[in-house]
Amino acid sequence: MVVICEECGKKYRLDPEKIRGDGAKVRCKVCNHVISISKPASNSQDLSSVEDNVGMGPAEQTEPRQPPEPLPETSTLDLSSSVGSAFKVKGLGLRGKMMFLFLVIPAILVAAAGASFFLQMRTLSATVVEASKGTVEQMAEERVAQTALAVSRQCAIYLSQHPELNREEFNRHAEFKDLAVQKVGETGYTALYQVPGMEGGVWRTWAHVNDKIIGIDMSDLRKPLGNNFPAFWRVFTGVSNGKESKGYYGWQDKDGAVRDKFMVCTPVKGTPYIIAATTYLDEFTGPVRQVETEINQLYSGALKRIMAIALAAFLVVAGLVFVYGQRLSGKIKSLTEAADRISVGDLDAQIQIRSDDEIGGLAEAIGRMQESIRLSLERLRKRRRTLS
């Protein structure tokens, strides 16, 4: 079927099968006039019989009909250009902007603030643990040093009172061994060894928890200690000048694990003997390490819970913003289509928006504008009829 614009006379070819319902309203592509189209009762019209009558007189119309020239492709009328569909969102759109402004940006800021907070808390907890560990290690070192000093004084008093006691008998003499070999911490102990004299510089131990070490050349421990021997030997022989010696060295356990030991060597006053007090320092720092493990577990648990809560909050807010944005953009789109219809002269456009917010105020303003235009056109028609 052919549709002619009443304002400019532009002709359009339209497939009647595309008209939904009883009719449709479309906009002319030339003058933007709104054309009202009614669906024909029968769609059997032969479109090939349509011809352009513009400029023909009555005489010319009596001549035999000539086959019409096909309308140009640009004259085909598509119902997708119907009134109200001309407005297209350019860019992100209202809903997208709302999601970006009220969800994405706040989420990024909250995530950045949360990450900074957790990083600071992690750093603070690590600093506290390290400081606590250092304090405990210092206290443990002082305790080992005090034990070595106390044992050395006890041994000095006992040896001064028993000058007949030979060094070969130290580890078999129960009373003296109880003084020379005492417990340090949970697994540590003290031992008594001798500074080399006229025996070719050999360092020998005379009181020890392990009877196999008694009287041997202590440098023979080089092989079983392996790479840990230099640190051990440096502390062990550091008292050659009569001063206290202390330090760390590695010790291999029966299970093959190497753990750090701390040793303090204190001279026995008035004798060529030395009291060595040694123990695993992690016996003292173990509780601090346990606290560190618990803090890390609490941190991980809190991080997981907060991430779950943040994700749930993000989804809830996203749903709310999406629903509200959908409703708001729908109202604005409806008002835009109504205003677009009014702008091309369709004063029968219905405005269905009813709300108490600014959108409702905008709908009322457009309705008043529509009524004002209708009244103005009526006055204009009356004036024309009066003039004619």
Secondary structure, 3 states (H helix, E strand, C coil): CEEECCCCCCEEECCHHHCCCCEEEEECCCCCCEEEEECCCCCCCCHHHCCCCCCCCHHHHCCCCCCCCCCCHHHECCHHHECCCCCCCCCCCHHHHHHHHHHHHHHHHHHHHHHHHHHHHHHHHHHHHHHHHHHHHHHHHHHHHHHHHHHHHHHHHHHHHCCCCCHHHCCCCHHHHHHHCCEECCCEEEEEEECCCCCCCCCEEEECCCHHHECCEHHHHHHHHHHHHHHHHHHHCCCCCCCCEEEEEEEECCCCCEEEEEEEEEECCCCCEEEEEEEECHHHHHHHHHHHHHHHHHHHHHHHHHHHHHHHHHHHHHHHHHHHHHHHHHHHHHHHHHHHHHHCCCCCCCCCCCCCCHHHHHHHHHHHHHHHHHHHHHHHHHHHHHHC
